[in-house]
Amino acid sequence: MSFQKRLSAKEFVVLAEMHTPKGVNITRLVNDARRIKGRIDGVVIPDMDNGIMRMSALAGGVLMQQQGVEAIIHVYCRDRNRMALQGDVLAAHVLGVQNLLVTHSEDMSQSDHREAQPVYDIDEVELIEAIDGLANGKDMGGFELDGTPSFTIGCTIAPYGDDASLEEELELARRKIEAGAGYVLTPPVFDLRTFRQFMDKAGGLGVPVIPTVFLIKSLAIAQYIANSEPGANISENLIRRIRKSSDRELEGIKIAGETVAGIRDLAQGVMLQTLGWEHKLPDILDAAGM
């Protein structure tokens, strides 16, 4: 069953994020996808996340489709104008990629190409409207298309630090949904109690909410997130658990698996984010009992 059909049937979906290489060696990407084929419902391919130049998400999406794994590719406003974005979206459909995730674009301050000039010709809401327009047979210029694409469009909620910023993100999500988004991906979840409170508010969006579960690779990473992203809600108890563990890498996998298992009763899916440790995805799924 396709990702879109599982969403429509209100079934729990499991996604995994995988980055394209900085180069043309696709061996690792392909092998990581093969390891989890049949255990997930789709692979999310970012497009030059954090401003790091890599092979395009469109190419990564096509590679996933070739492996028999359904692809969901990021679409940003940072790097392309409205013509290039529409052209890439049409190309995605023709190449067999029909799942698009319109997400916010990170600042270029941490980019490995800091001299690159951001575009931001349109914003996320306008991009979703444009994709929806293409699916209805017209481009942003009002011209009719010769052949109409079809897509499942998702959107994201950016990290937030307090209730006020959360309300702003939820309002923006509502606008994206009105524009044509059919599901919402959330920031990483580290505390199920806090996530329940989030779902009390986000449940009214009227579309599937898919939280992210981030693999904590080390104590240092847990401490960094806790100190730099207060909205992440990494507790002292969690940090203490990792510190006391005789195998901190394994402990991170267990924590991710427990979080996934806990989310099953709270949301309609989960997206696993491992940032370079995609070879650990099967272990997380095992720890989650999936």
C-alpha positions as CSV (number, residue, x, y, z in Angstrom):
1,M,0.0,0.0,0.0
2,S,1.4,3.4,-0.9
3,F,2.3,6.1,1.6
4,Q,-0.7,8.2,0.4
5,K,-3.2,5.3,0.8
6,R,-1.9,4.5,4.3
7,L,-2.4,8.1,5.3
8,S,-5.9,8.1,3.9
9,A,-6.7,4.8,5.6
10,K,-5.5,6.4,8.9
11,E,-2.8,3.7,9.3
12,F,0.4,4.3,11.2
13,V,3.2,5.2,8.8
14,V,7.0,4.9,9.4
15,L,9.4,7.2,7.5
16,A,13.2,7.4,7.6
17,E,15.3,10.4,6.6
18,M,18.4,9.7,4.4
19,H,20.8,12.3,2.9
20,T,22.2,12.2,-0.6
21,P,26.0,12.0,-0.8
22,K,28.3,15.0,-1.2
23,G,29.5,13.5,-4.5
24,V,28.4,10.7,-6.8
25,N,29.1,7.6,-4.7
26,I,25.6,6.3,-4.0
27,T,26.7,3.0,-2.5
28,R,25.9,3.9,1.1
29,L,22.6,5.5,0.3
30,V,21.5,2.5,-1.7
31,N,22.7,0.0,0.9
32,D,21.0,1.9,3.7
33,A,17.7,1.9,1.8
34,R,17.9,-1.8,1.1
35,R,18.4,-2.6,4.8
36,I,15.0,-1.2,5.7
37,K,13.1,-2.0,2.6
38,G,9.8,-3.5,3.6
39,R,10.0,-2.2,7.1
40,I,9.2,1.5,6.4
41,D,6.6,3.3,4.2
42,G,8.9,5.9,2.7
43,V,12.3,7.6,2.8
44,V,12.5,11.4,3.2
45,I,15.3,12.9,1.2
46,P,16.4,16.5,2.3
47,D,17.6,18.9,-0.4
48,M,21.0,20.4,0.7
49,D,19.9,20.5,4.3
50,N,21.7,23.2,6.5
51,G,23.1,24.7,3.3
52,I,25.5,21.8,2.7
53,M,26.0,21.2,-1.1
54,R,25.0,17.6,-1.9
55,M,23.5,15.7,-4.8
56,S,19.9,17.0,-5.3
57,A,17.0,15.5,-3.5
58,L,15.3,14.7,-6.8
59,A,18.2,12.4,-7.8
60,G,18.0,10.8,-4.4
61,G,14.3,10.3,-4.7
62,V,14.7,8.6,-8.1
63,L,17.3,6.3,-6.6
64,M,14.9,5.3,-3.8
65,Q,12.1,4.6,-6.3
66,Q,14.6,2.4,-8.3
67,Q,15.2,0.4,-5.1
68,G,11.5,-0.1,-4.6
69,V,11.3,2.3,-1.7
70,E,8.8,5.1,-1.9
71,A,10.5,8.5,-1.8
72,I,9.4,11.8,-0.2
73,I,11.6,14.7,-1.3
74,H,12.1,18.1,0.3
75,V,11.2,21.2,-1.6
76,Y,12.7,24.5,-0.4
77,C,12.3,28.1,-1.4
78,R,15.8,29.1,-0.5
79,D,17.7,28.0,-3.6
80,R,15.4,28.3,-6.6
81,N,12.9,30.8,-8.0
82,R,9.3,30.0,-8.9
83,M,10.2,28.8,-12.4
84,A,12.9,26.4,-11.3
85,L,10.7,25.1,-8.5
86,Q,7.8,24.4,-10.8
87,G,10.1,22.8,-13.3
88,D,11.6,20.5,-10.7
89,V,8.2,19.5,-9.4
90,L,7.0,18.5,-12.9
91,A,10.3,16.6,-13.4
92,A,9.7,14.7,-10.1
93,H,6.3,13.5,-11.2
94,V,7.6,12.3,-14.6
95,L,10.5,10.5,-12.8
96,G,8.1,8.7,-10.5
97,V,8.4,10.8,-7.3
98,Q,5.0,11.9,-6.2
99,N,5.5,12.8,-2.5
100,L,6.7,16.3,-1.8
101,L,7.6,17.8,1.6
102,V,7.6,21.6,1.6
103,T,9.8,22.7,4.5
104,H,11.5,25.7,5.9
105,S,15.0,26.5,4.6
106,E,17.9,26.8,7.0
107,D,19.9,30.0,7.2
108,M,23.1,30.0,5.1
109,S,25.3,31.1,8.0
110,Q,26.3,27.5,8.6
111,S,26.6,26.6,4.9
112,D,29.7,25.3,3.2
113,H,28.9,27.8,0.4
114,R,28.4,30.9,2.4
115,E,28.8,33.1,-0.7
116,A,25.7,31.5,-2.2
117,Q,22.8,34.0,-2.5
118,P,19.4,32.8,-1.1
119,V,16.5,33.3,-3.5
120,Y,13.2,33.2,-1.5
121,D,11.2,34.2,-4.6
122,I,8.1,32.8,-2.9
123,D,7.3,31.4,0.6
124,E,6.2,28.0,1.8
125,V,2.5,28.7,1.5
126,E,2.9,30.1,-2.0
127,L,4.9,27.1,-3.0
128,I,2.3,24.7,-1.7
129,E,-0.3,26.7,-3.6
130,A,1.8,26.5,-6.7
131,I,2.2,22.7,-6.5
132,D,-1.6,22.4,-5.9
133,G,-2.1,24.7,-9.0
134,L,0.1,22.4,-11.1
135,A,-2.0,19.4,-10.0
136,N,-5.0,21.4,-11.2
137,G,-3.5,22.0,-14.6
138,K,-2.0,25.5,-14.4
139,D,1.3,27.1,-13.6
140,M,1.9,30.2,-11.5
141,G,1.7,32.3,-14.7
142,G,-1.9,31.0,-15.3
143,F,-0.9,29.0,-18.3
144,E,-2.4,25.5,-18.9
145,L,-0.2,22.5,-18.7
146,D,0.2,19.8,-21.3
147,G,-0.4,16.9,-18.9
148,T,-1.3,17.2,-15.2
149,P,0.8,15.9,-12.3
150,S,-0.4,14.5,-9.0
151,F,1.2,14.8,-5.6
152,T,0.9,14.1,-1.9
153,I,2.1,17.3,-0.3
154,G,3.4,17.6,3.3
155,C,4.5,20.5,5.3
156,T,6.5,21.0,8.5
157,I,6.3,22.8,11.8
158,A,9.6,24.5,12.7
159,P,11.2,24.1,16.2
160,Y,9.6,26.4,18.8
161,G,10.8,27.6,22.2
162,D,7.6,28.6,24.0
163,D,3.8,28.6,23.7
164,A,3.6,31.8,21.8
165,S,6.0,30.6,19.0
166,L,4.1,27.2,19.0
167,E,0.8,29.1,18.3
168,E,2.5,31.0,15.5
169,E,3.7,27.7,14.0
170,L,0.3,26.1,14.3
171,E,-1.3,29.1,12.6
172,L,1.2,28.9,9.8
173,A,0.6,25.1,9.5
174,R,-3.2,25.9,9.1
175,R,-2.4,28.2,6.2
176,K,-0.2,25.5,4.6
177,I,-3.0,23.0,5.0
178,E,-5.5,25.4,3.4
179,A,-3.1,25.8,0.5
180,G,-3.0,22.0,-0.1
181,A,-0.8,20.2,2.4
182,G,-2.1,16.9,3.5
183,Y,0.0,16.1,6.5
184,V,2.4,17.8,9.0
185,L,5.9,16.7,10.1
186,T,6.9,17.9,13.6
187,P,10.3,18.7,15.2
188,P,12.0,15.9,17.1
189,V,10.2,14.5,20.2
190,F,12.2,13.7,23.3
191,D,9.5,13.8,25.9
192,L,6.2,12.0,25.4
193,R,4.4,14.0,28.1
194,T,5.2,17.2,26.3
195,F,4.3,15.7,23.0
196,R,0.8,14.8,24.3
197,Q,0.3,18.4,25.2
198,F,1.4,19.4,21.7
199,M,-1.1,16.9,20.2
200,D,-3.9,18.4,22.3
201,K,-3.3,21.6,20.2
202,A,-2.1,20.1,16.9
203,G,-4.9,17.5,16.8
204,G,-7.3,20.2,15.5
205,L,-5.3,20.7,12.3
206,G,-7.4,18.0,10.6
207,V,-4.6,16.2,8.9
208,P,-2.2,13.4,10.0
209,V,0.6,14.6,12.3
210,I,3.9,12.8,12.0
211,P,6.5,13.5,14.7
212,T,10.2,13.1,14.2
213,V,12.3,10.8,16.5
214,F,15.9,11.8,16.5
215,L,18.7,9.3,17.4
216,I,20.8,10.7,20.2
217,K,24.3,9.4,19.4
218,S,26.1,10.6,22.5
219,L,25.9,12.3,25.8
220,A,27.5,15.4,24.3
221,I,24.8,15.7,21.7
222,A,22.0,15.3,24.3
223,Q,23.6,18.1,26.4
224,Y,24.0,20.3,23.4
225,I,20.4,20.0,22.3
226,A,19.2,20.5,25.9
227,N,21.3,23.7,26.2
228,S,20.8,25.2,22.7
229,E,17.1,24.2,22.0
230,P,15.1,24.6,25.2
231,G,11.9,23.8,23.3
232,A,13.3,20.3,22.6
233,N,12.5,19.3,26.2
234,I,15.4,16.9,26.9
235,S,15.1,16.2,30.6
236,E,17.8,15.8,33.2
237,N,16.5,12.3,33.7
238,L,17.2,11.5,30.1
239,I,20.7,12.9,30.2
240,R,21.4,11.1,33.5
241,R,20.2,7.8,31.9
242,I,22.6,8.2,29.0
243,R,25.5,9.3,31.3
244,K,25.0,6.2,33.5
245,S,24.8,3.7,30.6
246,S,27.8,1.4,30.0
247,D,26.9,1.6,26.2
248,R,25.7,5.1,25.4
249,E,25.3,4.3,21.7
250,L,23.0,1.4,22.5
251,E,21.2,3.5,25.0
252,G,20.4,6.1,22.4
253,I,19.0,3.4,20.1
254,K,16.8,2.1,23.0
255,I,15.6,5.6,23.8
256,A,14.6,6.2,20.1
257,G,12.9,2.8,20.0
258,E,10.9,3.5,23.2
259,T,9.9,6.9,21.9
260,V,8.6,5.4,18.6
261,A,6.7,2.8,20.5
262,G,5.1,5.5,22.8
263,I,4.2,7.6,19.8
264,R,2.1,4.9,18.2
265,D,-0.9,5.7,20.4
266,L,-0.5,9.5,20.0
267,A,0.0,10.2,16.3
268,Q,-0.4,8.7,12.8
269,G,3.2,8.0,12.1
270,V,6.8,8.7,12.9
271,M,9.9,9.9,11.0
272,L,13.3,8.5,12.1
273,Q,16.2,10.9,11.8
274,T,19.7,9.6,12.4
275,L,21.9,12.1,10.6
276,G,24.6,9.8,9.2
277,W,23.8,6.8,11.2
278,E,21.2,5.4,8.8
279,H,22.8,1.9,9.2
280,K,21.3,2.0,12.7
281,L,17.7,2.3,11.5
282,P,17.0,-1.4,11.6
283,D,18.2,-1.5,15.3
284,I,15.8,1.4,16.1
285,L,12.9,-0.5,14.5
286,D,13.9,-3.6,16.4
287,A,13.9,-1.6,19.7
288,A,10.5,-0.2,18.8
289,G,9.1,-3.7,18.1
290,M,8.4,-2.9,14.5
